[in-house]
């Protein structure tokens, strides 16, 4: 079953998050969305952002799950947002049992990017097992059920559910909207050149 990790793992996580968060009574709206065509430069998420452009100012955070079930490797967090956002998120995930290595480079080839172009604090969770953020089974027949870890997937889902629930219940957040200063110019340039998006 090629695609078991990339990105059936993210879809399975989304379905389980829906079940877990469905028991909550949040103060804030939580949207669970599965985008298509990420491999074609995040076409699905870019179209979504373009369709809801006028609402982007009301979006609080985007947590994107992409290839999170490799049995080998380390959990990464690709962050577009302030340092305070990253620090808070890494700390809360650690409390929930998920240690992550934070990366802050601009990453347009992920579904969180179109949102970050509008200043929405956004992250992509992934679990690479090779230098440079890749996975040995990436885009191959080896991306099959025998090469994924249900335990790692469960760890991510439970940690993300705790963080999402906390944010959804909080009247105020300990971080603000917007990107880190060093991310702004490159994000704006790539959003315009690659997606035709302007904040």
ZIHUBEL-V689508 format. One line per field, one symbol per residue. phi: phi as a letter, one per 30 degrees, with the letter a starting at -180 (. if undefined). psi: psi as a letter, one per 20 degrees, with the letter a starting at -180 (. if undefined). burial: # if it has 24 or more other C-alpha atoms within 12 Angstrom, else .. Layout:
phi = ???
psi = ???
burial = ???
This chain:
phi = .ejddcbeddddddddddddddddbddcdcccbccciddcihdddddddddcedcedcddabcccbicbddcjbdcbdccldddddddddddddddjbdbcdbbddbdcadddedddcidebbcdabdbbeiicbdcehbdddbedcbcdddddededddddddddddcddbcdbcdjcdedcddddddddddccicbd
psi = mpjggnlhhhggggghhgggiiirmqhqpppopoqrkhilllgghghgghhkgiihiipgqpopoomjkpiqaqpqoopoarhhggggggghhghjjopqopqjqpnilqihghghhjjppqqpprnqjqqjjrqhjplriimrhikrohghggggghghgggggghhiphqqjqrrrrqhiigghggghggghikpp.
burial = ..############..##..#........#.#.##..#..######.##......#..#########################.##.###.##..#.#######.########################...#.####....##..####.#################........####..##..##.##...#.###
